[in-house]
Amino acid sequence: MTKPDTNTAFHLDVAFFENEAEDLQTQFTSISGLTVDLDIEKLTERGETNFKHSFPSRKKFPNLVLKNGLIKNKKVITWCKDAIENKKLSPIDVHIKLMNQTTNILAYNIIHAYPVKWKIKGSKYTDKNLAVESVELAYNYFKLV
């Protein structure tokens, strides 16, 4: 499998669909949004005016942004177009591997993801590949594998 031409020794292999052939996996050079925030609920105790009690509430996950990618699977292109252009959402689990030239360093499962934005690079489209500046995914949560 050919690796993206970058100045770093790391890249991201992204499998959008289960059992996706390795040569059809999408590659990106940058990722953001693998963050979790814990909401805090503030409650006032009856008669207490000096402070409020803080209790953990829900977790929040921002959108995941994958940058500088080459989509090699026409099914992924169709999935993105259907969601963004036709509002036909089909959430899936996305599998992301941080790789160096030979080794899988980290892996994440992005649960119940669907595209909400993408930015295509000019005229970088062939019958089999689409170069994208970014793909933004909404998702429920992620797991470190």
N, C-alpha and C positions, 0 to 999 in steps of 0.2 A: 504494500500500500504506500502511495506517495504521501509525504508529509508536507504541510504548508511551508512555504519559503518565508521564514521569519528570522529575526535576529536573536530570538530566544531559543533555548533548548527545550522549551515546554510548549505543548499544544493541548487542545481539548478535543477528544473524540466524543461525539454525541450520537446516541442511538435513539431515534424518535419512536421506533416501533419494535416490539418484541421480536427476537430472532432476526434482526436486521443484519444482512450480510455485511461483513467488515468493510468491503470495498464500497458499500453504499452509505456508510456512516458519514455524517456531516462533521466537518472540522472547523473549529473556531480558534482564534488566538487570544480572546479575552472574555471574561465573564464577570458579572456583578449581580448582586441581589441575593447571594447566599447568606442572608442575614435573618436573624430572628429577634424580635423585640417582645418583651413581656409587658402587656398593659397592666397598669396599677389602678386599682379602685380605691378612692379615698372615702373613708367613713368617719363621721363625727360621733364621738361617744357622748351620750346624753350628759349634759352638765359640764363637759370638758371643753374649755375654750382655748387652751394653749396649743393644741395640736390635733391632727386628724390621724387616724390609723390608716396604714397602707396595706392593701391586700393584693396579691397577684391575681390577675384576671386571665384574659386570653393572650395567646401568642399571635403576633402579626408577622407576615412574611411579605416583603416588597416584591415587585415584579422582578423576574430574572431577565437579564439582558445579556445576550450572546453577541459578540462583535467579531467582525472580519471573518466571515465564514464562506465556505464553499459547500452548497447543498448538492449532493450527488444523487439523491433519491427523488424521483418525480412524485412519489407518494407524499413526501414531506412538502414539496412545493404546492401540491393540490390541497393538502391539509391547511396550510397557511392561507392560501387564497380563499378557500371556503370560509374560514373563520373571519378573516378581515373584510373581504369583499361581500360575502353573502350572509354574514352573521350566523353561519352554520357551525356551531361549536361542537367539537368532538374531543373532550378532554382525554389525555393519555398520560401514562407514566413515561418520563424521559430519563434516560440513563446517561450520565456524564462521567467521563474518565479524564483525569488530568494525567498526561503522559509526558515522559521525556522521550528520547529517541528509541528506547528499548523497553521501558518499564512503566507499568501502571502505578502511579504514585498515590492518587486518591480517587475515590469514586463516590458519586452521589446519585440517589434516586429522587427525582423531582415528581411529586405525586399530584395527579389530576391537573396537568398543565394544558393550556391552550394559548395560541398566539393572539396578541392584542395589537401588535405593531410590528412592521418590518420595513427596512430601508434597503432597497436594492441598489447595487452598484451599477450605475449607468447602463452600458450595453454589454455587460459581462454575462451573457446567457447563451447557452448552446442547447442542443436537444437533450443533453444528459445532465448538465450542470448549471447552477445559478449562483453567482457570487453576490453575497449580501453584506452590507455594512453592519446591519444589526437585525436581530430578531428578539422581540420582547414577549415574554410569556408570563401570564398570570398563573398561579398555582396554589394549591392548598397548603403544602408543607414540603420539606425535603428531609431526607435521611442520609447520613453518612454511612457508606457501606464498608 
